[in-house]
Amino acid sequence: MRQRPSGLKKPVYLSDSMHKRLNTYALAATAAGVSLLACPPRAEATVVFTNTWIPITPTTATTNIDLNGDGVVDFVVSDFGKFCNSNTSRCVEETMKVLPQGSGNAVWGASTYASALSSGVGVGSQGKFQAGHELMANEEHFESSQTTGYRSRGPWLQATNRYLGVKFIIQGEVHFGWVRMDVAAAINGIYAAISGYAYETVPNKPILTGQKSGAQEQRKNAVNGLFNRHSPPLPVNVKNVGKSSITIDQITIKGADPGDFSQTNNCGHTLPGGGSCTIQVVFTPQAKGKRSAVLEVIDNGGGSPQKVSLIGTGT
């Protein structure tokens, strides 16, 4: 099967005033059909999905996550509260974190935070995996003779159907996966639930957040004359032409067919003045005909999110 992607047209420039725009262009790619009988045997990628419901409350303390069911804990979600009283005030602080277990395990994030990813984000070797991406949500209630207050921080304070992007080690090899969670920070504590998780069984193979199957969908599409072949990565270049740094909070894919497109990037959380980064977009058609989605760059500037139209054709 052959694919004939056309290149993206030109770089994206971000102004110093943060009122930046992305030039809209189409990512055109095709995937030629190959009949099932004409195709030689090939290795099948399998995504293993676990449907579950695990409540997490301020009294839970820790919740273990074993992504591949081998009896080894891969990640721990902790939900701890503590008193921070002084002679003049009373204080209660609660913190939710995700803690990788074992050398090589890591969580997608920025700074000290674990990112709350939306559906359709490509989790792979280009993901933002570094040590210290642990904090999900933190809240503090304080009271003194002069004031009463509440403060909170973290990307998971109020999150519904959001995803932890994770990488972990199975028998010395890197695998990628996701954990879907709902989180709500309330006046009496942080409450959450894990509603499912999945991982890719092929080492170093990316997975989309929310993706629940691999080989099964591949076989179905083969019968219809389609394989889930990937287009070559096509670059979206982002450059800050100003002198001040900008903050990129999230890069994601939404729209009509977000599962047909995936992205990896090297942008990081901060783009300095004069700096640039690249978003690599891959088209993997799930059906015949025109497929479309929108690449969104969420930042701290005016007009966010910035959008790029993605269009591909599966044949």
N, C-alpha and C positions, 0 to 999 in steps of 0.2 A: 504494500500500500504506500502511496506517495502523498505528500502534502505540499501545497504550494502557497506558503505564507508570503504576504507582501510586507515590506518593512514599514516601520512607523515613520512618520514624516519628519518631525523635527523636535529639538529639545524643548523642555518646559522651563520657563524662566520665572523666578519668584522675586518680586520687587522688595526693596528695603522697607517699604511702608506696610508690608504684609498684605496689601490689597493685590493679591496675585491671581493670575488666571492660568489655567492649563489649556493649551491649544487642544481642541477636540479633533481627534482623528480616528479612523477605523483600524482595528486590527483584523485584517482579512486573512483567513486561512481556510484551507479545505482539507478534507480527509477522504481519500479515495476508498471506495468499498472493495473489500476482498471477500469472496465467498468462504464459508466455513470449510468446505471440503478442499479448497485450493490452498489452504494455509497449513504449513507443517506444524507439528506439535510445538508448543512454546510454554515457557514457564508462566504460571498464573499468579498474579498478585492477589492476596486475600486480605481484606480488612475484617478484623474480628471486632464485632460490636457487642457490648454488654448493656442490656436495658435494665435499669435499676432505679430505686428510689431510696436514698440514704439521707435521712434528716440530720441536720447538724444544729445544735442549740448551744447556748452559753454554758450548759452543764455537760456537754459532750466531751470536752477537752480535746481529744484527738480522734481522727477518723483515718483509717488505713485504706490505701488504694493499691490494689494488685491488678495492673492492667491486663496481663496475659495469663493470670490464674495459675502461676507456677508456685504459689506459696511464698513468694518473696515480695515484701512490701516495696513498691516503687516510689510512692509519694505519701505524705501525711498532711492532712488538713488539720490545723490546730485552731481552736477557738477558746482563748483564755482571757479571763478578766482578773484585774487586780485593783487593790485600793492604793491610792497615792495621796493619803491624807497628810496634812501638816498641822502645826499648832493653830493656824488661823483659818484653815479651810478643809473641806472634805472633797474627795475626788474618787471616781471610779473610772477605770480605763479598760477597754476591751479591744483585743486585736485578733484578727483572723489572718493566718498565714498558710502558704503551701510550702512544704519542706521536702526537697528531693532526698531520697534515701539511696545511698550507695554512690560510689565514684562514677562520674560520667553522666548521671541523671541531672536534668536541668529543666527550667521552666522559662517559657517565652515571656519577656518583660522589658522594662526600661527602668534605669536607676535601681531603686530598691523594690519596685512594684512588679507584681505578676499581672500581665495584661489580661483584660477581659475581652477576648476576641469575639468578633461576630462570626456568623456562619459563612463558609466558603473561603476562608483564609488558608492558603497553602502552608502547611507546617513541614519544613524540611531543613536541609543543611544550611540554607541561607537565613534561617530564622534567628531571632534575637535571643539566643540562648547564652546566658552568662551566670556565673555564681552570684547569689545575692538577690535574685528576682523572687522574693518571697511574700512581700506584704500585699494582702488583698484589700483589707479594710481595717480602719482603726477609728474608734470613737472615744470621747472623754466627756464625762459629766462632772461638773465642779460646782461647788457651793461655798460661799464664805459669808461673813456678816454684811458684806457690801454688795455682792453680786452672785448671780446664779447663771450658769452658762452651759453650752454644749458645743463641741467642735468635732469635726470628723475629716477624714482624708482617705484616699485610696480609690482605685478604679472600680471596685466591686461593691461600693456602698449600697447601690440599688441596681441590681443586674438581673435580667431575666433571659434565660436561654443563651447565656454567654459561655465561652469556652476557654479553658486553660490549654495552651499549646505546650506539649511536653516532648522531651526526648529521654529515652532510657536505654539501659543496656540489657541485652539478653545473650548470654553465653559469649560475652566479649564483643558483640556487634551492636551498632546503634540502630534503634527503631524509633519511629515518630508516632505520636498519638494525640488524643484530645480528651478532656474531661469536661462535660457539660454541667453547669451549675446555675442555680438561682440563689441570690443573696439579697437580704434586706437588713439594713441597719436600723433598728428601732430604738425607742427611748429606753427600753429595758434589756437591750443587748443585740448582738448580731446573730441572725438566724439564716440558715442556708439549707440547701438540699442538692445532692448529686443525683442527676436524672439519667445518667448514661456515660459511657466512655468507650473508646475504640482505639485500636492501634493497627499499624500496617505490619504484616508478618515478614515482608521482604526487607532486609536490612538496608538502611539509607534511602528508602523510597519514601517520597513525601506523601502526606495524607491531607485532605481538606477537612477543616473543622466542620463537623456535622456529617461527614461521609460515613456510611454504615456498612457498605459492601464494596467488594472489588471484583473478584473472579466471577461472581454470580452475574453481575451486570455485564461483564465482558462477554460471557457466553451468550447472553440474550441478544446483545447487539450484533454478535457475529452471525447469528441466524438471519438477521435482517440486513446483512451486508455491511455491517459496521464493526470496526474494532476501536477501542478507546486508545488510539494512537495519539501521541503528543506532537504538536508542532514544535519547531525549534524555538527556544526562548527569544522573544522580541523585546527590545529595550525601550523603556520610557525614561528619558534623561531629565533629571530635576536639578536645576542650578539656582543658587541664591546669588543674585547679582548685586545685592546690597552689602552694607558693611556690618549690619547687626545680625546676630544669630536668630534663627527661627526654631520653633519646637514642632516636631511632627509627632502627633499623638498616636495615630493609627493609619495603616494603609490596608484597605480591604476591597473586596469585590462584591457588588450587590447587583440588583436589577432582575431581568427576566430569567436568565439562565446562568446564575453565578457558579453553578457546579461544573460548567463547561470551561471555565477559565480559572487559572491559579496564578499566584504571583509570589516571587521572592524578591528581597531587596537588601541593599546594604546601606540604607539611609540612616539608621540609628534614630535616636530620640531628638538629637539636636543637629541642625545643619548650620555651620558657621557662615559668616559673611564671605562671599566668594567661593564657598564650597559647593560641591555637587554630589549627587548619588544616582544610582540606577535602579529602576524597578524592572525586573524581568517577568514578562507575561507569557504564559503558555496556554495554548488552546487545545482542549481535549474534547471533541464533540461527543455528546451522549445520544444524539439522534440526527436524522437527516434534516437538511434545510438550514435556513438562517438561524443562527444562535447569537444572542446579544447579552451584554452585561455592562456594568459601569464600574470602572476603577475609581475609587475615592481616596483622596489624601486628606486626612483630618488633621488640622493644625491649629495654632493659636492666633492666626491672622484673620483679617476680614474676608468674608466670602466663603469660609470653610463650610462644608467640605469642597475641595477642588475635584472636578470630575473629568474623566476621560472615557469616551464611548469605546466599547469593545464589540466588534462584529466578526463573526466567523461563519463558515458554511460547511456543514457535514454532508458528504456525498457518498 
